[in-house]
């Protein structure tokens, strides 16, 4: 695995890559937006490299497609990897010399921003006093807000996830709220707010459409997502469907799936001690379980109606610290970014690779993005660092 990084010095709370822009929240509750294309073009000029900056920080999607055909001899491969190494060694710092930023006030008086999300061109802000959304004019040369922030929840919001027209908000002791068909994309009016569960610290997506809620870091609960029927899906509101979703959720219902009973039923009890489980995370098809003794178990989950089946199970050791979060990358064969209490690791090809050895305020990956699926965004007390991951084996 190879890594290349760019750094933006400053005091920030969070950062998000979207619509060819780097959207940041400053410590003064303002929004600063940087043009990624301009940054990458300047980087290409400075490094005298055409391919590497573009593929690392702007068009990750091209790496896995026709670009591989161009590297059909050892000289081309060697030159490309040298360019990647040059960028990594220099750890490019960009600021006003790279691009002008657009800045505007967030318009929210809450002091503490806990999470941000951008979905279907709408910015969601989670704070210690509520959840807000802001619509942004992305068509403008300088993206600016359309109107004032709209408050959606009047209680502490910790985390949000969004997909298939639905936004899920985790609000701790107040529970999990789902804003179903929040953009009225269906041909019929299916928009509604639903209180899904009594406690929630985060949520995820499983089996494409289904929702997983975490009442604690070791206790996932699985929910069925009901979709529009096929005829209605064909009539989605294309003008509002900026994410080009093929399916829209219209309801969410809890299942009877229990992780402990599943482990017992699949004869994994002698491998996974319930008392030793430290952190659980799910991707669309897998369950990741870390333990206090430094192991990670990866369970492949397949769902057929109400039945959950185990397609594979692997065990790896080498996590030397407690896990505080896990994030999925979109690159082939390489899997997850693990945040521990001391460092950030990439778990790829069965190995734990250190990529950052300091505390972070926030960490983000963008597995569903077309252009930024291989990038890790880290916000620290001193800078935003964008780390691009290149699996040279592909």
One Martini backbone bead per residue (centre of mass of N, CA, C, O) as a GRO file, in nm:
protein
  394
    1UNK     BB    1   0.098   0.035   0.020
    2UNK     BB    2   0.012   0.374  -0.060
    3UNK     BB    3   0.085   0.724   0.032
    4UNK     BB    4  -0.084   1.048   0.025
    5UNK     BB    5  -0.052   1.403   0.121
    6UNK     BB    6  -0.257   1.677   0.242
    7UNK     BB    7  -0.240   2.018   0.386
    8UNK     BB    8  -0.453   2.227   0.610
    9UNK     BB    9  -0.404   2.484   0.786
   10UNK     BB   10  -0.584   2.505   1.101
   11UNK     BB   11  -0.903   2.575   1.264
   12UNK     BB   12  -1.094   2.283   1.289
   13UNK     BB   13  -1.381   2.051   1.309
   14UNK     BB   14  -1.431   1.977   0.992
   15UNK     BB   15  -1.459   1.748   0.694
   16UNK     BB   16  -1.576   1.746   0.337
   17UNK     BB   17  -1.633   1.559   0.042
   18UNK     BB   18  -1.794   1.749  -0.232
   19UNK     BB   19  -1.848   1.848  -0.539
   20UNK     BB   20  -1.535   1.920  -0.577
   21UNK     BB   21  -1.517   1.975  -0.258
   22UNK     BB   22  -1.395   2.136   0.041
   23UNK     BB   23  -1.569   2.109   0.344
   24UNK     BB   24  -1.554   2.337   0.620
   25UNK     BB   25  -1.527   2.370   0.979
   26UNK     BB   26  -1.478   2.609   1.196
   27UNK     BB   27  -1.422   2.732   1.519
   28UNK     BB   28  -1.630   2.987   1.425
   29UNK     BB   29  -1.875   2.875   1.255
   30UNK     BB   30  -1.766   2.838   0.965
   31UNK     BB   31  -1.764   2.813   0.607
   32UNK     BB   32  -1.517   2.642   0.409
   33UNK     BB   33  -1.446   2.646   0.052
   34UNK     BB   34  -1.272   2.419  -0.165
   35UNK     BB   35  -1.114   2.365  -0.475
   36UNK     BB   36  -0.997   2.067  -0.591
   37UNK     BB   37  -0.914   2.125  -0.883
   38UNK     BB   38  -0.720   2.359  -0.820
   39UNK     BB   39  -0.536   2.207  -0.632
   40UNK     BB   40  -0.451   1.982  -0.832
   41UNK     BB   41  -0.338   2.164  -1.055
   42UNK     BB   42  -0.115   2.289  -0.878
   43UNK     BB   43   0.019   2.020  -0.806
   44UNK     BB   44   0.095   1.943  -1.096
   45UNK     BB   45   0.284   2.183  -1.142
   46UNK     BB   46   0.483   2.137  -0.898
   47UNK     BB   47   0.540   1.813  -0.985
   48UNK     BB   48   0.521   1.739  -1.288
   49UNK     BB   49   0.229   1.584  -1.272
   50UNK     BB   50  -0.057   1.438  -1.410
   51UNK     BB   51  -0.166   1.172  -1.273
   52UNK     BB   52  -0.131   1.149  -0.961
   53UNK     BB   53  -0.302   1.384  -0.838
   54UNK     BB   54  -0.569   1.312  -0.979
   55UNK     BB   55  -0.596   1.011  -0.875
   56UNK     BB   56  -0.564   1.069  -0.565
   57UNK     BB   57  -0.765   1.363  -0.532
   58UNK     BB   58  -1.004   1.343  -0.781
   59UNK     BB   59  -0.991   1.035  -0.955
   60UNK     BB   60  -1.033   0.732  -0.827
   61UNK     BB   61  -1.203   0.583  -1.053
   62UNK     BB   62  -0.961   0.550  -1.269
   63UNK     BB   63  -0.777   0.334  -1.142
   64UNK     BB   64  -0.988   0.077  -1.195
   65UNK     BB   65  -0.972   0.118  -1.501
   66UNK     BB   66  -0.811   0.240  -1.777
   67UNK     BB   67  -0.538   0.310  -1.634
   68UNK     BB   68  -0.414   0.023  -1.619
   69UNK     BB   69  -0.365  -0.005  -1.930
   70UNK     BB   70  -0.136   0.217  -1.939
   71UNK     BB   71   0.033   0.029  -1.727
   72UNK     BB   72   0.199  -0.198  -1.941
   73UNK     BB   73   0.477  -0.108  -1.812
   74UNK     BB   74   0.746  -0.067  -1.603
   75UNK     BB   75   0.805   0.235  -1.656
   76UNK     BB   76   0.527   0.355  -1.602
   77UNK     BB   77   0.500   0.247  -1.316
   78UNK     BB   78   0.755   0.372  -1.193
   79UNK     BB   79   0.685   0.671  -1.249
   80UNK     BB   80   0.420   0.682  -1.096
   81UNK     BB   81   0.532   0.589  -0.813
   82UNK     BB   82   0.728   0.827  -0.787
   83UNK     BB   83   0.513   1.047  -0.776
   84UNK     BB   84   0.377   0.943  -0.521
   85UNK     BB   85   0.630   0.959  -0.339
   86UNK     BB   86   0.676   1.263  -0.364
   87UNK     BB   87   0.411   1.354  -0.235
   88UNK     BB   88   0.454   1.206   0.033
   89UNK     BB   89   0.726   1.337   0.123
   90UNK     BB   90   0.614   1.643   0.108
   91UNK     BB   91   0.342   1.697   0.216
   92UNK     BB   92   0.131   1.890   0.101
   93UNK     BB   93   0.074   2.241   0.132
   94UNK     BB   94  -0.235   2.416   0.148
   95UNK     BB   95  -0.375   2.741   0.043
   96UNK     BB   96  -0.383   3.050  -0.089
   97UNK     BB   97  -0.168   2.948  -0.308
   98UNK     BB   98  -0.390   2.744  -0.436
   99UNK     BB   99  -0.672   2.873  -0.317
  100UNK     BB  100  -0.968   3.009  -0.303
  101UNK     BB  101  -1.207   3.080  -0.063
  102UNK     BB  102  -1.523   3.011   0.073
  103UNK     BB  103  -1.705   3.224   0.313
  104UNK     BB  104  -1.949   3.143   0.579
  105UNK     BB  105  -2.189   3.160   0.800
  106UNK     BB  106  -2.370   2.916   0.962
  107UNK     BB  107  -2.611   3.029   1.162
  108UNK     BB  108  -2.517   2.892   1.442
  109UNK     BB  109  -2.507   2.918   1.802
  110UNK     BB  110  -2.387   2.667   1.858
  111UNK     BB  111  -2.080   2.558   1.992
  112UNK     BB  112  -2.113   2.235   1.921
  113UNK     BB  113  -1.977   2.027   1.679
  114UNK     BB  114  -2.033   1.671   1.610
  115UNK     BB  115  -2.153   1.673   1.304
  116UNK     BB  116  -2.135   1.595   0.950
  117UNK     BB  117  -2.335   1.615   0.640
  118UNK     BB  118  -2.374   1.516   0.288
  119UNK     BB  119  -2.693   1.515   0.107
  120UNK     BB  120  -2.838   1.598  -0.170
  121UNK     BB  121  -2.706   1.897  -0.129
  122UNK     BB  122  -2.716   1.870   0.193
  123UNK     BB  123  -2.648   2.022   0.502
  124UNK     BB  124  -2.556   1.857   0.804
  125UNK     BB  125  -2.594   1.959   1.157
  126UNK     BB  126  -2.442   1.851   1.455
  127UNK     BB  127  -2.531   1.916   1.795
  128UNK     BB  128  -2.582   1.980   2.142
  129UNK     BB  129  -2.894   2.106   2.036
  130UNK     BB  130  -2.900   1.971   1.734
  131UNK     BB  131  -3.056   1.953   1.404
  132UNK     BB  132  -2.945   2.065   1.082
  133UNK     BB  133  -3.024   2.237   0.768
  134UNK     BB  134  -2.854   2.320   0.446
  135UNK     BB  135  -2.899   2.475   0.156
  136UNK     BB  136  -2.708   2.467  -0.155
  137UNK     BB  137  -2.547   2.648  -0.416
  138UNK     BB  138  -2.368   2.455  -0.644
  139UNK     BB  139  -2.385   2.619  -0.925
  140UNK     BB  140  -2.210   2.812  -0.812
  141UNK     BB  141  -1.894   2.933  -0.800
  142UNK     BB  142  -1.995   3.021  -0.498
  143UNK     BB  143  -2.103   2.843  -0.257
  144UNK     BB  144  -2.424   2.905  -0.109
  145UNK     BB  145  -2.676   2.964   0.088
  146UNK     BB  146  -3.029   2.874   0.116
  147UNK     BB  147  -3.090   3.036   0.350
  148UNK     BB  148  -3.163   2.921   0.653
  149UNK     BB  149  -3.140   2.728   0.904
  150UNK     BB  150  -3.292   2.407   0.981
  151UNK     BB  151  -3.461   2.267   1.240
  152UNK     BB  152  -3.512   1.913   1.329
  153UNK     BB  153  -3.375   1.889   1.621
  154UNK     BB  154  -3.424   1.944   1.994
  155UNK     BB  155  -3.141   1.777   2.034
  156UNK     BB  156  -2.888   1.595   2.080
  157UNK     BB  157  -2.651   1.528   1.812
  158UNK     BB  158  -2.409   1.285   1.702
  159UNK     BB  159  -2.526   1.128   1.432
  160UNK     BB  160  -2.514   1.058   1.071
  161UNK     BB  161  -2.710   0.908   0.805
  162UNK     BB  162  -2.728   0.859   0.432
  163UNK     BB  163  -2.994   0.709   0.225
  164UNK     BB  164  -3.246   0.657   0.014
  165UNK     BB  165  -3.377   0.948   0.123
  166UNK     BB  166  -3.250   0.893   0.415
  167UNK     BB  167  -3.223   1.021   0.757
  168UNK     BB  168  -3.011   0.943   1.032
  169UNK     BB  169  -3.046   1.016   1.391
  170UNK     BB  170  -2.828   1.030   1.664
  171UNK     BB  171  -2.949   1.093   2.028
  172UNK     BB  172  -2.897   0.895   2.234
  173UNK     BB  173  -3.137   0.901   2.482
  174UNK     BB  174  -3.349   0.984   2.243
  175UNK     BB  175  -3.241   0.832   1.990
  176UNK     BB  176  -3.371   0.721   1.674
  177UNK     BB  177  -3.400   0.909   1.375
  178UNK     BB  178  -3.617   0.917   1.079
  179UNK     BB  179  -3.597   1.068   0.753
  180UNK     BB  180  -3.829   0.986   0.530
  181UNK     BB  181  -3.817   1.103   0.238
  182UNK     BB  182  -3.683   1.407   0.267
  183UNK     BB  183  -3.723   1.485  -0.070
  184UNK     BB  184  -3.962   1.375  -0.225
  185UNK     BB  185  -3.902   1.136  -0.458
  186UNK     BB  186  -4.162   1.023  -0.471
  187UNK     BB  187  -4.474   1.001  -0.627
  188UNK     BB  188  -4.544   0.978  -0.337
  189UNK     BB  189  -4.628   1.060  -0.012
  190UNK     BB  190  -4.351   0.945   0.223
  191UNK     BB  191  -4.295   1.156   0.421
  192UNK     BB  192  -4.121   1.104   0.744
  193UNK     BB  193  -4.108   1.080   1.098
  194UNK     BB  194  -3.908   0.839   1.296
  195UNK     BB  195  -3.900   0.655   1.594
  196UNK     BB  196  -3.695   0.379   1.630
  197UNK     BB  197  -3.519   0.430   1.902
  198UNK     BB  198  -3.419   0.493   2.241
  199UNK     BB  199  -3.108   0.437   2.153
  200UNK     BB  200  -2.820   0.636   2.011
  201UNK     BB  201  -2.474   0.667   1.868
  202UNK     BB  202  -2.522   0.501   1.592
  203UNK     BB  203  -2.518   0.424   1.235
  204UNK     BB  204  -2.606   0.197   0.957
  205UNK     BB  205  -2.553  -0.010   0.666
  206UNK     BB  206  -2.736  -0.302   0.536
  207UNK     BB  207  -2.802  -0.473   0.267
  208UNK     BB  208  -2.809  -0.170   0.156
  209UNK     BB  209  -3.111  -0.081   0.308
  210UNK     BB  210  -3.048  -0.143   0.591
  211UNK     BB  211  -3.056  -0.082   0.942
  212UNK     BB  212  -2.813   0.011   1.198
  213UNK     BB  213  -2.814   0.013   1.550
  214UNK     BB  214  -2.635   0.180   1.829
  215UNK     BB  215  -2.650   0.170   2.174
  216UNK     BB  216  -2.364   0.049   2.150
  217UNK     BB  217  -2.050  -0.059   2.047
  218UNK     BB  218  -2.176  -0.379   2.107
  219UNK     BB  219  -2.500  -0.304   2.005
  220UNK     BB  220  -2.667  -0.424   1.745
  221UNK     BB  221  -2.952  -0.327   1.542
  222UNK     BB  222  -3.189  -0.456   1.317
  223UNK     BB  223  -3.343  -0.321   1.006
  224UNK     BB  224  -3.602  -0.289   0.804
  225UNK     BB  225  -3.644  -0.189   0.461
  226UNK     BB  226  -3.889  -0.022   0.288
  227UNK     BB  227  -3.990  -0.009  -0.048
  228UNK     BB  228  -4.065   0.083  -0.330
  229UNK     BB  229  -4.205  -0.009  -0.590
  230UNK     BB  230  -4.108  -0.054  -0.907
  231UNK     BB  231  -4.292   0.157  -1.044
  232UNK     BB  232  -4.220   0.392  -0.847
  233UNK     BB  233  -3.911   0.391  -0.895
  234UNK     BB  234  -3.944   0.486  -1.203
  235UNK     BB  235  -4.080   0.778  -1.067
  236UNK     BB  236  -3.863   0.956  -0.982
  237UNK     BB  237  -3.740   1.261  -0.884
  238UNK     BB  238  -3.497   1.389  -1.084
  239UNK     BB  239  -3.460   1.690  -0.986
  240UNK     BB  240  -3.396   1.584  -0.669
  241UNK     BB  241  -3.198   1.331  -0.759
  242UNK     BB  242  -2.870   1.385  -0.718
  243UNK     BB  243  -2.773   1.076  -0.637
  244UNK     BB  244  -2.914   0.857  -0.809
  245UNK     BB  245  -3.131   0.692  -0.689
  246UNK     BB  246  -3.298   0.371  -0.723
  247UNK     BB  247  -3.396   0.385  -0.421
  248UNK     BB  248  -3.673   0.412  -0.181
  249UNK     BB  249  -3.756   0.471   0.139
  250UNK     BB  250  -4.072   0.419   0.351
  251UNK     BB  251  -3.960   0.215   0.583
  252UNK     BB  252  -3.898   0.098   0.935
  253UNK     BB  253  -3.810  -0.226   1.082
  254UNK     BB  254  -3.769  -0.446   1.326
  255UNK     BB  255  -3.577  -0.711   1.415
  256UNK     BB  256  -3.463  -1.037   1.568
  257UNK     BB  257  -3.174  -0.988   1.557
  258UNK     BB  258  -2.892  -1.151   1.732
  259UNK     BB  259  -2.562  -1.157   1.784
  260UNK     BB  260  -2.529  -1.374   2.006
  261UNK     BB  261  -2.708  -1.592   1.874
  262UNK     BB  262  -2.547  -1.608   1.612
  263UNK     BB  263  -2.276  -1.701   1.730
  264UNK     BB  264  -2.388  -1.961   1.851
  265UNK     BB  265  -2.523  -2.087   1.588
  266UNK     BB  266  -2.213  -2.073   1.440
  267UNK     BB  267  -1.988  -2.176   1.637
  268UNK     BB  268  -1.827  -1.898   1.780
  269UNK     BB  269  -1.798  -1.906   2.096
  270UNK     BB  270  -1.493  -2.025   2.112
  271UNK     BB  271  -1.379  -1.747   1.969
  272UNK     BB  272  -1.610  -1.553   2.091
  273UNK     BB  273  -1.611  -1.345   2.360
  274UNK     BB  274  -1.842  -1.146   2.493
  275UNK     BB  275  -1.657  -1.010   2.722
  276UNK     BB  276  -1.431  -0.921   2.482
  277UNK     BB  277  -1.597  -0.716   2.348
  278UNK     BB  278  -1.535  -0.373   2.220
  279UNK     BB  279  -1.618  -0.362   1.896
  280UNK     BB  280  -1.873  -0.268   1.649
  281UNK     BB  281  -1.904  -0.316   1.286
  282UNK     BB  282  -2.065  -0.224   0.972
  283UNK     BB  283  -2.126  -0.321   0.662
  284UNK     BB  284  -2.305  -0.438   0.401
  285UNK     BB  285  -2.156  -0.757   0.447
  286UNK     BB  286  -2.021  -0.694   0.734
  287UNK     BB  287  -1.869  -0.793   1.052
  288UNK     BB  288  -1.694  -0.610   1.305
  289UNK     BB  289  -1.482  -0.752   1.568
  290UNK     BB  290  -1.345  -0.632   1.860
  291UNK     BB  291  -1.093  -0.687   2.110
  292UNK     BB  292  -0.910  -0.657   2.404
  293UNK     BB  293  -0.673  -0.861   2.275
  294UNK     BB  294  -0.644  -0.754   1.950
  295UNK     BB  295  -0.881  -0.854   1.779
  296UNK     BB  296  -1.030  -0.942   1.451
  297UNK     BB  297  -1.355  -1.000   1.327
  298UNK     BB  298  -1.486  -1.135   1.013
  299UNK     BB  299  -1.827  -1.131   0.908
  300UNK     BB  300  -2.022  -1.284   0.674
  301UNK     BB  301  -2.332  -1.147   0.558
  302UNK     BB  302  -2.642  -1.312   0.477
  303UNK     BB  303  -2.964  -1.223   0.335
  304UNK     BB  304  -3.286  -1.410   0.360
  305UNK     BB  305  -3.494  -1.223   0.454
  306UNK     BB  306  -3.492  -1.337   0.792
  307UNK     BB  307  -3.219  -1.469   0.722
  308UNK     BB  308  -2.895  -1.536   0.864
  309UNK     BB  309  -2.574  -1.580   0.714
  310UNK     BB  310  -2.256  -1.747   0.697
  311UNK     BB  311  -1.985  -1.701   0.464
  312UNK     BB  312  -1.760  -1.590   0.673
  313UNK     BB  313  -1.451  -1.625   0.887
  314UNK     BB  314  -1.216  -1.403   1.046
  315UNK     BB  315  -0.882  -1.383   1.201
  316UNK     BB  316  -0.705  -1.110   1.367
  317UNK     BB  317  -0.394  -0.972   1.477
  318UNK     BB  318  -0.269  -0.628   1.612
  319UNK     BB  319  -0.434  -0.465   1.814
  320UNK     BB  320  -0.296  -0.244   2.069
  321UNK     BB  321  -0.570  -0.083   2.088
  322UNK     BB  322  -0.839   0.092   2.136
  323UNK     BB  323  -1.143   0.120   1.976
  324UNK     BB  324  -1.341   0.410   1.837
  325UNK     BB  325  -1.330   0.355   1.513
  326UNK     BB  326  -1.484   0.275   1.187
  327UNK     BB  327  -1.386   0.276   0.830
  328UNK     BB  328  -1.472   0.277   0.492
  329UNK     BB  329  -1.345   0.185   0.192
  330UNK     BB  330  -1.354   0.172  -0.183
  331UNK     BB  331  -1.133  -0.019  -0.228
  332UNK     BB  332  -0.990  -0.284  -0.344
  333UNK     BB  333  -0.941  -0.526  -0.080
  334UNK     BB  334  -0.943  -0.288   0.089
  335UNK     BB  335  -1.094  -0.183   0.386
  336UNK     BB  336  -1.011  -0.035   0.681
  337UNK     BB  337  -1.042   0.224   0.923
  338UNK     BB  338  -0.866   0.261   1.239
  339UNK     BB  339  -0.951   0.397   1.548
  340UNK     BB  340  -0.755   0.478   1.815
  341UNK     BB  341  -0.616   0.603   2.117
  342UNK     BB  342  -0.324   0.655   1.929
  343UNK     BB  343  -0.420   0.571   1.626
  344UNK     BB  344  -0.407   0.512   1.268
  345UNK     BB  345  -0.543   0.244   1.071
  346UNK     BB  346  -0.479   0.013   0.809
  347UNK     BB  347  -0.680  -0.253   0.690
  348UNK     BB  348  -0.483  -0.472   0.475
  349UNK     BB  349  -0.433  -0.780   0.376
  350UNK     BB  350  -0.415  -0.861   0.698
  351UNK     BB  351  -0.303  -0.569   0.780
  352UNK     BB  352  -0.150  -0.328   1.002
  353UNK     BB  353  -0.131   0.022   0.907
  354UNK     BB  354   0.023   0.296   0.984
  355UNK     BB  355  -0.090   0.660   0.922
  356UNK     BB  356  -0.141   0.789   1.224
  357UNK     BB  357   0.018   0.956   1.532
  358UNK     BB  358  -0.264   1.100   1.643
  359UNK     BB  359  -0.496   1.305   1.728
  360UNK     BB  360  -0.850   1.344   1.651
  361UNK     BB  361  -1.153   1.501   1.578
  362UNK     BB  362  -1.181   1.375   1.282
  363UNK     BB  363  -1.311   1.103   1.067
  364UNK     BB  364  -1.310   1.030   0.704
  365UNK     BB  365  -1.500   0.860   0.456
  366UNK     BB  366  -1.593   0.778   0.082
  367UNK     BB  367  -1.729   0.498  -0.045
  368UNK     BB  368  -1.979   0.639  -0.224
  369UNK     BB  369  -1.791   0.784  -0.389
  370UNK     BB  370  -1.657   0.844  -0.698
  371UNK     BB  371  -1.380   1.031  -0.638
  372UNK     BB  372  -1.326   0.962  -0.290
  373UNK     BB  373  -1.285   0.645  -0.199
  374UNK     BB  374  -0.951   0.673  -0.107
  375UNK     BB  375  -1.012   0.891   0.119
  376UNK     BB  376  -0.876   1.052   0.409
  377UNK     BB  377  -1.017   1.255   0.668
  378UNK     BB  378  -0.832   1.474   0.887
  379UNK     BB  379  -0.897   1.632   1.202
  380UNK     BB  380  -0.713   1.860   1.377
  381UNK     BB  381  -0.581   2.113   1.581
  382UNK     BB  382  -0.398   2.217   1.302
  383UNK     BB  383  -0.551   2.036   1.069
  384UNK     BB  384  -0.602   1.916   0.741
  385UNK     BB  385  -0.592   1.571   0.626
  386UNK     BB  386  -0.522   1.419   0.311
  387UNK     BB  387  -0.547   1.066   0.246
  388UNK     BB  388  -0.414   0.862   0.000
  389UNK     BB  389  -0.497   0.537  -0.126
  390UNK     BB  390  -0.269   0.291  -0.275
  391UNK     BB  391  -0.315  -0.009  -0.456
  392UNK     BB  392  -0.063  -0.148  -0.641
  393UNK     BB  393  -0.182  -0.442  -0.699
  394UNK     BB  394  -0.411  -0.322  -0.913
   0.00000   0.00000   0.00000
